[in-house]
Amino acid sequence: MTALILLAPLALGMGLLGLVLFLWTLRSGQYDDLDGAASRILFDDSERPKK
């Protein structure tokens, strides 16, 4: 029973921390261009423009 007193708030705190981190990444715009990252691997960027 004493383990529940420790583990229940710890689990709730970790869940809240995960939610806060998810909302922070959502506001910072990391999920704005999901299709761009998927199509970027298809193009070869190794060609450099000649000066």
Residue, then its C-alpha position, 0 to 999 in steps of 0.5 A: m500500500t505504501a508503494l501506491i502512495l509513491l507510485a500514483p503521484l509519480a505516474l501522474g507527474m510523468g503523464l503531466l510532464g509528457l503532456v506539457l512537452f507534447l504541447w510545447t512541441l506542438r506550439s513550436g511548430q514541429y508538426d507543421d510540415l509532415d509531408g515535407a520530411a517524407s518527400r525530402i528523402l526522395f530528392d538527392d541534394s548531393e549536387r552543389p551549384k558550381k561557383 
